[in-house]
């Protein structure tokens, strides 16, 4: 049986309480279990036992060299249901000073942010399969600036993303 989805990610962080507060404020995650130096969080609406595990390694921990001087994880990506929700998350991440970029990958509309330890993550909306065209698929070869207003006009602010792509029909 092949792997069919990511169940959770685990991050090493300097201060678990600071990271918990960030993920709660930024993405609405809730703590489902915690212990000294660790916390397990669940995304709103998730049916996973937990979506994110955090393990504290202390304030003196060095920044991750991944992608600069070593191999390692670049980022995690979480999906939202609608373009309105992507816009709300963009505003919240900007308020927190965490938003570092936004891109249109044609089939995926993406925000990029960093948590308090500088670990990057993505929040994205995927064009549903029923709205994909040959032109949209071909445009994946280029990355453009994100224009949420134009995307909301084209696809609808409340259109459920990922249907038939990451979400079964």
N, C-alpha and C positions, 0 to 999 in steps of 0.2 A: 504494500500500500504506500503510495507516495505521500510526501509531506504536503499538506494542503493549506496551512496558514501558520503564522507566527503566533505563539500563545503569550509570550511575555519576553521582556528584555530585563537585564540586570546591569546596573551601573555601579561603579565604585565612585563615591563622592567624598568631599572633604568633611561636610557637616550634614548629616542626614536630616536634621530638623529644618535647616535652611532649604535643602532640596525638596523636602516634602511640601513646605510652604509655597515654594515656587511652582511646583507642578499642580498644586491645588489652585493657586491663583491664576496661573496661565492657562491651564487646560481643564480645570474642574475635576481632576483626579481626587479620589477619596481613599483614605487609609483603610485597608481591610484587616491588616495585622501588623503589629510592630513589636520590636524587642530592642534591647539595648544595642544601639549602633546599626539597626536595620529597620526598614519599613517596606511594606508591600502595598502597592496602590492599584486601584482599579479605575479605569476610564468610565465616564458616565455612559450608561447603556450597555456596557460590556457584560458578556456572560462568562468571561474568563475568571478563574479563581483570583488572579491578579494580572495586571498588564505590565507593571513596572516594579522591579525590586531595586532597592537602594541599600548599599552597604557602605558604612562610614569607615574611612581610612585615616582621617585626621587632617587638620589644617596645614600641616607641613608637607602634604603630598604634592609632588610636582605636577605640572600640567601634562596632559597626555601628549606625547610626541607623535602620535599616529598621524600619518599623512605628511609629516615634515621630516622626521628622521627615522621613522619606523612604520611597519605595516600596522594595521589595526582598523577598527570600525570608524567609518566616516560619520554616519548619522543614522538615526532611527526615523521612520516616517509613520505618522498617524494620519488616518483619513477622517474627514468630516462629511456629513451627509449633504449639505447644501452650500451654495456659494454665499448665501447670507451668513451662514455659520463661519465660513472661511473669512469673510470680511470682519465679523465680530472678533474672531481669534486674532486677526491681524491687528486690530485696534488694541486689544488687550496686551498682546506681545509688545507693541510699540509703547504703550503706557508703562510697561515694566522695563523698558530699555533692552529687551531681549531680541527684538526683530532685527535680523542682519541681512535679509534679502527676500525677494519675491520674484518668481519666474513663471513664465508660461511655456510649458513643454508640449503644447498643443493638446495632447490627450490628458494631461495632468496640469492642474493649476496649483502652484506650490509656494508656501511660505517657509523661510528658513530662520531659525532662532537658536540662541545659545542659552543654556541653563547657567546657574551661578558658578559652576566649575568650568565653564567654557565648552561643555559638551554640546555639539550641534544636533538639532533635530529638525524634522520637516513636518509640516501640517499641510495636507493636500486634499484636493477635490478631484475626482476622476470623472471624465466625460463618460456618461452611460453608453453602453454598447449600441443602443438604439439610435444614438445621435452621432456616432462615429461615421465619418465619411473617408473616402480614399484621400481626399485633400488633407483632412485632419491627421490621418495616420502618416502621410508623407511629411507633414510639417514637424514631426517629432525630431527631425534631423537638425532643427534650429531651436535655439532658446531665445525667447523674447521677454521683454519686461511684462509683468503681470498687469492687466487692465481689468480689474474686477467689474467695473461698470459695463464695459463692452461684453464681458463674458456673461454677466447677469442678463443683459439684453438678448444675447444670442441663445443662451441655454435655459434661462429662467432662474430667478433668485432662489426658488424653493424646489427646483428639480433635484431629485435624489441622485447623487453621484455614485459611480461605481457599479450600478446595476448591470449585470451581465458581464462585468469585468472582474471586480473583486468580490462582488455580492452576487450569489446565484439568482437567476431570474425566477 
